[in-house]
């Protein structure tokens, strides 16, 4: 999809707004500070490795009986810090970055997400040719709840979304 220079600059402006704002920065600070206490709730090493996503998924499955129960707790400390952990694993291994639009603070169920950096914008064309920004958005807290749905994949295989589709197809 070809976009004008003005559209490109508007996308860049939105990307900057979502990448650096007081709502996101506060959330990141809180989750980072809470992570040692969170890690104590599950024995073992939480080292931000890809393998730790398997342990985290097992922890979530053992803590919540179904997706509805998890969704009821998605704003709670445990799932918020767990989602921060998942996002940090993605950031450290796949070069993603945290984002959150500050206007979403008033909308229930809107949470920080990770995406590939803006400089990779054109690696992810929108399959339908509708949106100029087709980069994958990964919302960890929603995904942590979603793994409780049967046949909804696994946390360890999720990073495949960061591999761009061939723009020539």
Z-matrix of the N, CA and C atoms (Angstrom, degrees):
N
C 1 1.445
C 2 1.523 1 108.39
N 3 1.283 2 115.42 1 128.13
C 4 1.461 3 120.90 2 175.66
C 5 1.520 4 108.87 3 -89.01
N 6 1.325 5 114.72 4 135.65
C 7 1.462 6 119.07 5 176.99
C 8 1.519 7 108.65 6 -125.89
N 9 1.306 8 114.70 7 154.57
C 10 1.458 9 119.48 8 179.74
C 11 1.525 10 109.72 9 -75.92
N 12 1.303 11 114.69 10 166.12
C 13 1.462 12 120.23 11 177.41
C 14 1.533 13 110.27 12 -61.41
N 15 1.329 14 117.22 13 -38.87
C 16 1.469 15 120.99 14 178.40
C 17 1.528 16 111.30 15 -63.94
N 18 1.327 17 116.89 16 -42.38
C 19 1.470 18 120.52 17 178.04
C 20 1.523 19 110.67 18 -64.25
N 21 1.321 20 115.64 19 -41.24
C 22 1.456 21 120.68 20 178.25
C 23 1.530 22 110.63 21 -60.83
N 24 1.315 23 116.71 22 -45.99
C 25 1.471 24 120.59 23 -179.87
C 26 1.522 25 111.28 24 -65.48
N 27 1.322 26 117.70 25 -35.21
C 28 1.470 27 120.81 26 176.66
C 29 1.529 28 110.34 27 -66.02
N 30 1.320 29 116.96 28 -41.23
C 31 1.467 30 120.27 29 175.99
C 32 1.525 31 110.84 30 -63.13
N 33 1.328 32 116.62 31 -41.22
C 34 1.470 33 120.54 32 178.30
C 35 1.536 34 110.50 33 -62.91
N 36 1.342 35 116.35 34 -42.68
C 37 1.460 36 120.41 35 178.89
C 38 1.535 37 110.78 36 -61.33
N 39 1.328 38 116.52 37 -44.95
C 40 1.463 39 120.32 38 178.88
C 41 1.523 40 110.57 39 -63.31
N 42 1.315 41 117.00 40 -41.22
C 43 1.458 42 120.95 41 178.85
C 44 1.528 43 110.92 42 -60.11
N 45 1.325 44 116.68 43 -44.17
C 46 1.476 45 120.31 44 178.34
C 47 1.519 46 111.21 45 -63.32
N 48 1.331 47 116.26 46 -42.61
C 49 1.465 48 120.56 47 179.58
C 50 1.521 49 110.94 48 -61.40
N 51 1.326 50 117.23 49 -44.17
C 52 1.462 51 121.29 50 -179.01
C 53 1.517 52 112.39 51 -72.65
N 54 1.337 53 117.91 52 -23.72
C 55 1.465 54 121.65 53 -176.16
C 56 1.519 55 114.37 54 -87.13
N 57 1.319 56 116.72 55 -24.06
C 58 1.463 57 119.36 56 -175.99
C 59 1.519 58 109.13 57 -144.01
N 60 1.329 59 115.20 58 96.68
C 61 1.456 60 120.29 59 177.98
C 62 1.519 61 108.87 60 -151.28
N 63 1.305 62 115.99 61 161.46
C 64 1.470 63 120.05 62 -173.45
C 65 1.526 64 112.61 63 -63.45
N 66 1.321 65 118.29 64 -35.17
C 67 1.468 66 120.58 65 -179.60
C 68 1.537 67 110.33 66 -65.18
N 69 1.314 68 116.42 67 -48.71
C 70 1.466 69 119.94 68 179.30
C 71 1.517 70 110.69 69 -65.15
N 72 1.312 71 117.04 70 -46.93
C 73 1.461 72 120.31 71 -177.66
C 74 1.522 73 112.13 72 -61.05
N 75 1.326 74 117.30 73 -39.19
C 76 1.468 75 120.74 74 177.43
C 77 1.524 76 110.44 75 -65.27
N 78 1.327 77 116.30 76 -45.36
C 79 1.471 78 120.45 77 179.68
C 80 1.528 79 110.57 78 -59.72
N 81 1.328 80 117.18 79 -46.52
C 82 1.464 81 121.03 80 179.79
C 83 1.527 82 111.55 81 -61.33
N 84 1.323 83 116.96 82 -41.65
C 85 1.463 84 121.13 83 179.42
C 86 1.524 85 110.84 84 -62.93
N 87 1.322 86 116.53 85 -44.99
C 88 1.470 87 120.99 86 179.78
C 89 1.522 88 110.69 87 -62.51
N 90 1.320 89 117.03 88 -48.68
C 91 1.473 90 119.92 89 -176.62
C 92 1.528 91 110.99 90 -64.26
N 93 1.317 92 116.80 91 -41.10
C 94 1.465 93 119.77 92 177.85
C 95 1.528 94 110.52 93 -60.78
N 96 1.321 95 116.59 94 -43.77
C 97 1.465 96 120.70 95 179.64
C 98 1.524 97 112.16 96 -66.06
N 99 1.327 98 116.52 97 -33.62
C 100 1.467 99 121.04 98 -178.64
C 101 1.524 100 113.28 99 -81.33
N 102 1.323 101 117.61 100 -14.88
C 103 1.468 102 120.04 101 -172.46
C 104 1.531 103 114.45 102 -60.74
N 105 1.337 104 121.69 103 -38.02
C 106 1.465 105 118.28 104 178.31
C 107 1.536 106 112.63 105 -62.57
N 108 1.330 107 117.83 106 -42.42
C 109 1.467 108 120.39 107 177.92
C 110 1.525 109 110.45 108 -66.36
N 111 1.329 110 116.52 109 -38.35
C 112 1.464 111 120.33 110 177.98
C 113 1.527 112 109.85 111 -61.82
N 114 1.324 113 117.09 112 -45.37
C 115 1.465 114 121.50 113 -177.85
C 116 1.521 115 112.06 114 -62.96
N 117 1.322 116 117.25 115 -28.12
C 118 1.463 117 120.45 116 178.37
C 119 1.522 118 112.07 117 -68.78
N 120 1.318 119 117.55 118 -19.31
C 121 1.465 120 121.34 119 179.73
C 122 1.525 121 112.38 120 -73.93
N 123 1.317 122 116.61 121 -13.04
C 124 1.461 123 121.38 122 179.32
C 125 1.514 124 108.49 123 -137.09
N 126 1.315 125 117.59 124 114.05
C 127 1.459 126 120.03 125 -178.96
C 128 1.523 127 111.58 126 -60.02
N 129 1.297 128 115.42 127 153.73
C 130 1.457 129 120.78 128 178.11
C 131 1.503 130 111.65 129 115.57
N 132 1.301 131 114.76 130 -176.38
C 133 1.453 132 121.38 131 -177.12
C 134 1.518 133 109.82 132 -98.63
N 135 1.320 134 115.85 133 126.03
C 136 1.462 135 122.56 134 175.03
C 137 1.519 136 106.26 135 -108.12
N 138 1.336 137 114.37 136 89.75
C 139 1.461 138 121.20 137 -169.35
C 140 1.534 139 113.71 138 -109.39
N 141 1.312 140 117.52 139 12.90
C 142 1.465 141 123.03 140 179.76
C 143 1.530 142 112.33 141 64.44
N 144 1.314 143 116.64 142 23.41
C 145 1.461 144 120.51 143 176.52
C 146 1.528 145 109.14 144 -83.14
N 147 1.331 146 115.08 145 160.20
C 148 1.463 147 119.34 146 176.52
C 149 1.520 148 110.77 147 -63.18
N 150 1.320 149 116.41 148 -35.49
C 151 1.461 150 120.64 149 178.35
C 152 1.517 151 113.40 150 -62.69
N 153 1.318 152 116.78 151 -27.19
C 154 1.465 153 119.31 152 -179.42
C 155 1.531 154 111.91 153 -68.77
N 156 1.330 155 117.66 154 -17.98
C 157 1.466 156 120.19 155 177.30
C 158 1.524 157 111.00 156 -66.20
N 159 1.324 158 117.27 157 -31.66
C 160 1.467 159 121.00 158 177.02
C 161 1.529 160 109.15 159 -65.50
N 162 1.338 161 116.34 160 -43.92
C 163 1.469 162 120.59 161 178.53
C 164 1.522 163 110.76 162 -64.82
N 165 1.324 164 116.72 163 -40.64
C 166 1.454 165 120.38 164 -179.98
C 167 1.529 166 110.50 165 -64.49
N 168 1.308 167 116.67 166 -42.05
C 169 1.467 168 119.18 167 177.85
C 170 1.523 169 110.71 168 -60.45
N 171 1.324 170 117.40 169 -43.48
C 172 1.466 171 120.78 170 177.89
C 173 1.530 172 110.51 171 -62.28
N 174 1.312 173 116.63 172 -39.06
C 175 1.459 174 121.06 173 178.19
C 176 1.534 175 110.92 174 -62.25
N 177 1.320 176 116.83 175 -44.41
C 178 1.467 177 121.18 176 179.32
C 179 1.524 178 110.11 177 -64.51
N 180 1.320 179 116.76 178 -45.57
C 181 1.470 180 120.55 179 -179.79
C 182 1.528 181 111.43 180 -62.61
N 183 1.331 182 116.91 181 -33.39
C 184 1.458 183 119.99 182 178.35
C 185 1.523 184 113.60 183 -77.61
N 186 1.303 185 117.02 184 -23.14
C 187 1.462 186 121.54 185 -175.98
C 188 1.532 187 112.86 186 -89.97
N 189 1.327 188 117.36 187 -32.75
C 190 1.464 189 121.58 188 -176.20
C 191 1.521 190 109.74 189 -120.09
N 192 1.326 191 115.85 190 135.46
C 193 1.456 192 120.14 191 -176.80
C 194 1.519 193 113.05 192 -78.40
N 195 1.331 194 117.33 193 -28.83
C 196 1.466 195 119.71 194 179.98
C 197 1.525 196 109.50 195 -159.53
N 198 1.330 197 114.89 196 173.67
C 199 1.456 198 121.16 197 -175.77
C 200 1.531 199 111.80 198 -62.96
N 201 1.324 200 117.46 199 -36.04
C 202 1.465 201 119.51 200 -179.73
C 203 1.527 202 111.20 201 -64.24
N 204 1.329 203 116.71 202 -42.56
C 205 1.463 204 119.85 203 178.14
C 206 1.526 205 110.67 204 -62.50
N 207 1.316 206 116.41 205 -42.91
C 208 1.465 207 119.80 206 179.48
C 209 1.524 208 110.76 207 -63.47
N 210 1.334 209 117.24 208 -44.24
C 211 1.472 210 119.84 209 179.10
C 212 1.532 211 111.35 210 -60.27
N 213 1.317 212 117.61 211 -33.25
C 214 1.464 213 120.25 212 178.06
C 215 1.529 214 111.47 213 -64.83
N 216 1.330 215 116.60 214 -23.83
C 217 1.466 216 121.48 215 -177.52
C 218 1.524 217 113.66 216 -109.63
N 219 1.342 218 118.23 217 9.03
C 220 1.460 219 119.07 218 -172.89
C 221 1.527 220 113.63 219 -63.50
N 222 1.314 221 118.47 220 -22.90
C 223 1.457 222 120.67 221 177.27
C 224 1.520 223 113.24 222 -90.58
N 225 1.329 224 116.63 223 -0.89
C 226 1.461 225 120.83 224 -179.00
C 227 1.520 226 112.72 225 -78.03
N 228 1.305 227 114.47 226 163.16
C 229 1.460 228 121.08 227 -176.41
C 230 1.524 229 113.39 228 -55.18
N 231 1.341 230 116.58 229 -44.87
C 232 1.459 231 119.02 230 -175.33
C 233 1.529 232 111.74 231 -61.19
N 234 1.330 233 117.75 232 -52.95
C 235 1.467 234 120.08 233 -177.71
C 236 1.524 235 112.59 234 -70.55
N 237 1.312 236 117.67 235 -32.18
C 238 1.464 237 118.89 236 177.96
C 239 1.528 238 110.92 237 -66.06
N 240 1.322 239 117.24 238 -43.43
C 241 1.460 240 119.10 239 179.14
C 242 1.522 241 110.88 240 -72.05
N 243 1.325 242 117.62 241 -35.54
C 244 1.466 243 120.46 242 175.22
C 245 1.529 244 109.84 243 -61.81
N 246 1.328 245 116.60 244 -39.49
C 247 1.461 246 119.05 245 179.85
C 248 1.528 247 110.71 246 -68.25
N 249 1.326 248 117.09 247 -37.63
C 250 1.461 249 120.47 248 174.77
C 251 1.534 250 109.53 249 -58.70
N 252 1.320 251 115.80 250 -44.14
C 253 1.464 252 120.42 251 180.00
C 254 1.531 253 110.48 252 -59.50
N 255 1.329 254 117.43 253 -47.67
C 256 1.469 255 120.74 254 179.50
C 257 1.525 256 110.32 255 -59.12
N 258 1.322 257 116.96 256 -47.02
C 259 1.458 258 120.13 257 179.14
C 260 1.520 259 112.33 258 -60.39
N 261 1.325 260 116.42 259 -39.12
C 262 1.461 261 119.94 260 178.55
C 263 1.525 262 111.73 261 -66.27
N 264 1.323 263 117.40 262 -36.23
C 265 1.468 264 119.97 263 175.34
C 266 1.528 265 108.86 264 -61.02
N 267 1.321 266 116.81 265 -46.62
C 268 1.468 267 120.67 266 179.00
C 269 1.533 268 110.53 267 -61.31
N 270 1.322 269 116.79 268 -46.03
C 271 1.463 270 120.09 269 -178.70
C 272 1.532 271 111.56 270 -59.66
N 273 1.295 272 116.36 271 -43.85
C 274 1.466 273 120.62 272 -175.24
C 275 1.526 274 113.05 273 -72.97
N 276 1.327 275 117.24 274 -28.72
C 277 1.463 276 119.83 275 -176.62
C 278 1.527 277 113.88 276 -102.60
N 279 1.328 278 117.75 277 -22.88
C 280 1.462 279 119.94 278 -173.12
C 281 1.519 280 113.50 279 -126.79
N 282 1.331 281 116.38 280 6.73
C 283 1.458 282 120.15 281 175.06
C 284 1.518 283 114.68 282 69.79
N 285 1.320 284 117.60 283 19.63
C 286 1.458 285 120.21 284 177.48
C 287 1.521 286 110.21 285 -75.76
N 288 1.310 287 115.56 286 169.25
C 289 1.461 288 121.67 287 179.90
C 290 1.526 289 109.39 288 -134.69
N 291 1.319 290 115.51 289 151.16
C 292 1.462 291 121.01 290 175.69
C 293 1.518 292 110.10 291 -74.64
N 294 1.338 293 115.29 292 145.40
C 295 1.452 294 121.45 293 172.55
C 296 1.532 295 109.40 294 -147.63
N 297 1.320 296 113.79 295 156.01
C 298 1.466 297 121.20 296 175.82
C 299 1.515 298 107.02 297 -168.19
N 300 1.292 299 116.23 298 129.54
C 301 1.463 300 119.17 299 179.34
C 302 1.531 301 108.46 300 -82.40
N 303 1.335 302 118.66 301 124.77
C 304 1.464 303 120.63 302 -175.44
C 305 1.527 304 113.33 303 -60.85
N 306 1.315 305 118.90 304 -25.52
C 307 1.468 306 120.44 305 178.69
C 308 1.523 307 112.67 306 -70.14
N 309 1.323 308 117.58 307 -13.56
C 310 1.461 309 120.97 308 -178.05
C 311 1.524 310 112.98 309 -82.02
N 312 1.334 311 117.20 310 -7.14
C 313 1.465 312 120.46 311 -178.46
C 314 1.522 313 112.13 312 -55.30
N 315 1.306 314 117.41 313 -30.69
C 316 1.460 315 121.89 314 -177.24
C 317 1.528 316 113.05 315 -86.21
N 318 1.313 317 117.48 316 -4.04
C 319 1.462 318 121.12 317 -176.31
C 320 1.525 319 109.18 318 -101.78
N 321 1.324 320 118.00 319 116.35
C 322 1.466 321 120.26 320 178.29
C 323 1.533 322 110.98 321 -59.83
N 324 1.296 323 115.78 322 137.66
C 325 1.452 324 120.77 323 176.84
C 326 1.520 325 115.25 324 85.61
N 327 1.328 326 117.87 325 1.89
C 328 1.466 327 120.65 326 175.95
C 329 1.527 328 107.77 327 -94.36
N 330 1.322 329 116.33 328 124.18
C 331 1.462 330 120.87 329 -174.96
C 332 1.520 331 110.68 330 -130.87
N 333 1.329 332 116.98 331 162.26
C 334 1.465 333 120.00 332 174.27
C 335 1.530 334 111.15 333 -58.16
N 336 1.313 335 114.70 334 150.92
C 337 1.457 336 121.18 335 -179.24
C 338 1.522 337 109.14 336 -137.59
N 339 1.324 338 115.98 337 168.26
C 340 1.454 339 120.98 338 174.03
C 341 1.523 340 108.63 339 -115.70
N 342 1.312 341 114.78 340 151.02
C 343 1.455 342 122.33 341 177.90
C 344 1.517 343 108.55 342 -151.78
N 345 1.318 344 116.06 343 167.63
C 346 1.459 345 118.89 344 176.30
C 347 1.524 346 108.52 345 -73.95
N 348 1.324 347 118.05 346 154.06
C 349 1.466 348 120.80 347 -177.60
C 350 1.532 349 112.76 348 -61.89
N 351 1.307 350 114.74 349 158.14
C 352 1.456 351 122.22 350 -176.93
C 353 1.530 352 112.41 351 -58.48
N 354 1.320 353 116.85 352 -33.11
C 355 1.466 354 118.15 353 -178.25
C 356 1.528 355 112.65 354 -66.64
N 357 1.318 356 118.02 355 -6.67
C 358 1.467 357 122.10 356 176.00
C 359 1.531 358 111.50 357 -105.42
N 360 1.320 359 116.73 358 14.79
C 361 1.466 360 123.20 359 -176.57
C 362 1.526 361 112.57 360 -48.20
N 363 1.309 362 117.38 361 -48.40
C 364 1.456 363 120.46 362 -171.95
C 365 1.529 364 113.94 363 -81.68
N 366 1.327 365 116.90 364 -1.52
C 367 1.467 366 120.28 365 174.14
C 368 1.523 367 111.71 366 -77.93
N 369 1.333 368 116.87 367 -14.27
C 370 1.462 369 121.22 368 -174.21
C 371 1.522 370 111.02 369 -125.78
N 372 1.324 371 117.08 370 73.49
C 373 1.463 372 118.32 371 179.30
C 374 1.525 373 110.54 372 -68.05
N 375 1.312 374 116.59 373 144.88
C 376 1.454 375 122.00 374 176.43
C 377 1.525 376 107.95 375 -67.10
N 378 1.321 377 116.35 376 124.08
C 379 1.462 378 120.81 377 -176.41
C 380 1.525 379 112.61 378 -58.20
N 381 1.321 380 117.13 379 -32.59
C 382 1.462 381 121.07 380 -178.39
C 383 1.522 382 112.69 381 -88.85
N 384 1.336 383 117.14 382 -7.27
C 385 1.454 384 120.40 383 -179.93
C 386 1.512 385 113.34 384 70.06
N 387 1.323 386 117.02 385 23.51
C 388 1.466 387 121.72 386 -176.78
C 389 1.528 388 111.02 387 -99.12
N 390 1.312 389 115.96 388 -48.93
C 391 1.461 390 121.47 389 -175.54
C 392 1.525 391 110.88 390 -96.36
N 393 1.316 392 118.42 391 137.16
C 394 1.465 393 119.50 392 177.36
C 395 1.528 394 112.85 393 -75.18
N 396 1.322 395 117.85 394 -16.40
C 397 1.467 396 121.62 395 -179.89
C 398 1.525 397 108.11 396 -117.34
N 399 1.316 398 116.09 397 101.57
C 400 1.448 399 120.99 398 -178.98
C 401 1.514 400 113.60 399 -102.40
N 402 1.332 401 117.07 400 14.33
C 403 1.465 402 119.62 401 179.82
C 404 1.530 403 110.03 402 -60.13
N 405 1.325 404 117.07 403 143.08
C 406 1.459 405 119.10 404 178.87
C 407 1.527 406 111.03 405 -69.02
N 408 1.318 407 115.69 406 138.05
C 409 1.464 408 122.33 407 173.93
C 410 1.524 409 106.90 408 -110.60
N 411 1.312 410 116.87 409 128.20
C 412 1.458 411 122.23 410 -177.33
C 413 1.525 412 107.48 411 -122.04
N 414 1.321 413 116.09 412 112.56
C 415 1.462 414 121.89 413 -179.43
C 416 1.525 415 108.19 414 -100.51
N 417 1.332 416 118.03 415 99.02
C 418 1.465 417 120.69 416 -172.29
C 419 1.519 418 115.27 417 -55.95
N 420 1.322 419 119.58 418 -41.83
C 421 1.464 420 118.44 419 -176.42
C 422 1.530 421 110.59 420 -66.32
N 423 1.303 422 117.90 421 -37.69
C 424 1.469 423 120.38 422 176.64
C 425 1.530 424 110.12 423 -66.42
N 426 1.314 425 116.17 424 -38.24
C 427 1.459 426 120.01 425 179.55
C 428 1.516 427 111.63 426 -68.43
N 429 1.332 428 117.37 427 -38.40
C 430 1.461 429 119.72 428 177.93
C 431 1.521 430 110.65 429 -61.08
N 432 1.313 431 116.84 430 -38.90
C 433 1.471 432 119.95 431 175.85
C 434 1.525 433 109.78 432 -69.73
N 435 1.317 434 116.79 433 -39.96
C 436 1.455 435 122.27 434 -175.68
C 437 1.516 436 115.01 435 -65.63
N 438 1.332 437 117.78 436 -26.09
C 439 1.468 438 118.35 437 -179.76
C 440 1.519 439 111.71 438 -67.30
N 441 1.320 440 116.86 439 -14.24
C 442 1.458 441 120.09 440 178.52
C 443 1.522 442 112.59 441 -79.64
N 444 1.315 443 116.86 442 -9.59
C 445 1.454 444 121.24 443 175.47
C 446 1.528 445 107.97 444 -80.65
N 447 1.328 446 117.90 445 129.09
C 448 1.477 447 119.36 446 -179.33
C 449 1.531 448 111.41 447 -54.91
N 450 1.309 449 115.25 448 142.06
C 451 1.464 450 122.89 449 176.52
C 452 1.524 451 113.34 450 60.71
N 453 1.328 452 117.26 451 32.23
C 454 1.458 453 120.71 452 -179.95
C 455 1.528 454 111.75 453 -107.20
N 456 1.319 455 116.44 454 28.42
C 457 1.457 456 120.08 455 175.02
C 458 1.504 457 113.87 456 76.14
N 459 1.325 458 114.44 457 -167.72
C 460 1.461 459 121.83 458 -175.97
C 461 1.523 460 110.02 459 -138.26
N 462 1.318 461 116.11 460 150.16
C 463 1.459 462 121.38 461 179.70
C 464 1.525 463 112.32 462 -56.20
N 465 1.320 464 116.74 463 -36.66
C 466 1.459 465 120.47 464 -175.58
C 467 1.525 466 112.86 465 -67.89
N 468 1.325 467 118.22 466 -22.84
C 469 1.465 468 120.17 467 -179.87
C 470 1.524 469 112.76 468 -98.38
N 471 1.300 470 118.31 469 -7.29
C 472 1.462 471 121.78 470 -178.53
C 473 1.529 472 114.65 471 -59.49
N 474 1.318 473 120.12 472 -36.74
C 475 1.480 474 118.93 473 -176.79
C 476 1.524 475 114.95 474 -58.76
N 477 1.310 476 118.84 475 -9.48
C 478 1.451 477 121.01 476 175.96
C 479 1.521 478 113.12 477 -59.52
N 480 1.331 479 117.19 478 -18.65
C 481 1.466 480 119.70 479 179.87
C 482 1.523 481 111.78 480 -67.59
N 483 1.316 482 118.03 481 -16.08
C 484 1.461 483 120.71 482 -177.67
C 485 1.526 484 113.30 483 -87.15
N 486 1.324 485 116.43 484 1.04
C 487 1.459 486 120.17 485 176.03
C 488 1.522 487 107.35 486 -90.72
N 489 1.313 488 116.47 487 115.88
C 490 1.482 489 118.63 488 -177.13
C 491 1.522 490 112.28 489 -63.01
N 492 1.313 491 114.76 490 145.83
C 493 1.455 492 118.98 491 173.03
C 494 1.517 493 107.67 492 -75.82
N 495 1.288 494 117.31 493 155.89
C 496 1.450 495 121.62 494 -179.93
C 497 1.533 496 108.47 495 -68.38
N 498 1.303 497 116.09 496 116.83
C 499 1.468 498 120.79 497 -177.67
C 500 1.523 499 111.53 498 -64.66
N 501 1.323 500 118.02 499 -17.47
C 502 1.460 501 120.92 500 -177.68
C 503 1.532 502 112.08 501 -81.36
N 504 1.315 503 118.47 502 -13.86
C 505 1.470 504 119.63 503 -178.86
C 506 1.488 505 112.54 504 -85.51
